[in-house]
Amino acid sequence: MGLPHPDLTDRILGGWLGRVAGNMLGKPVERGDHWTRERIDRYLRRTDALPLTDYLPEPPADAGVGEFELRPEWRRCVRGRIHGSCRDDDVDYTILGLHLLETHGFDFTTEQVGEAWLLHLPFLQTFTAERAAYRNLANGLKPPVTATHDNPYQEWIGALIRADIFGWTSPGAPRRAAGLARRDAVLSHTGNGVYGAMWAAALIAAAFTADTPRQAIDAALEHIPAGSRLARTVRHTTALHDSGTPWSETLTVLAAQTGHLSWIHTVPNAAVITAGLLYGSGDFTSTITLTVRGGLDTDSNGATAGSVAGVLCGAAAIPAQWTDPLEDRLSSAVFGFDGVRISELAERTVRLASHS
């Protein structure tokens, strides 16, 4: 869609690598009710890791009981211990989306999304809204009822984390990307949950032709309802940034407005992603580290911000400390994909994007 093939290849590989690296960076501290911004920065100061320019360090030997409760997988996700990526749903759904497009093309239906889940994704590797929708599918319900029946997580972040593949395969076409993401999202989400997926897909698609993160953010806003809580929150984030408000103070102001929502809800997490992109100013390392230091759903936010930043700068410009430990290899719960090379997934994505 207007990008020279070598540039498209570098940008899409940048998106994949950025997503995986951002996810790995945030994974050890993914629990927003415990890992507040303040606790994350206290951890970094205790481990002499501020400013943060690499994966998280191991926990300090003198940490008190319960002071820093990292996720059980932390030993595979901290600097010096990473040999390929950990398995995570933030990447599993990206792989599954690629398989969906390869199998059904860009005219896929929401029903086919559900079928792909049942065929290729273990039930116990689904969470919140996705688990509710999966259960509804297994019980014979059809979309859109799969999103609304016995599902209190309809506006949480799950659909947003599934959206990258639709952005990568719609380079420079945010409206198209948002439409594809919506068709996927309505299987499990409603309202701002769906808008979050549309926004993320449009944001990534726009990053292929944007000169700055702000241009991509502005373009993405055109493809979700202007009066939605999500759009209002993203606009407020950009206004605070434009006014010269420091990053930490911006997140404090936004948290005061959205703090009544779950730490997995789409709206507060979109604010953290937006702030990371704006204050990161197009620098890959600054973008993903600020985003993860922003707290809430750290691995999901790091993954989305890393995807946007990776598309903006391209794979060749991502510093080696983020990509070398990944060893071009993914762990995945999606049947048939465990151990797949990241570069292979990127090549397959380029083929789809080139012929879409």
Buried (B, 14 or more C-beta within 10 A) or exposed (E): BEBEEEEBBBBBBBBBBBBBBBBBBBBBBBBBEBBBBEBBBBBBEBBEBBEBEBBBBBBBEEBEEEEBBBBEBBEBBBBEEBEBBBBBBBBBBBBBBBBBBEEBEBEBEBEBBBBBBEEBBEEEBBBBBBBBBBBBBEEEBEBBEBBBEEBEBBBBBBBBBBBBBBBBBBBBBBBBBBBBBBBBBBBBBBBBBBBBBBBBBBBBBBBBBBEBBBBBBBBBBEBBBEEBBBBBBBBBBBEBBEEEBEBBEBBEBBBEBBEEBBBBBBBBBBBBBBBBBBBBEBBBBBBBBBBBBBBBBBBBBBBBBBBBBBBBBBBEBBBEEBBEBBEBBBBBBBEEBEEBEBBEBBBBBBEBBBEB
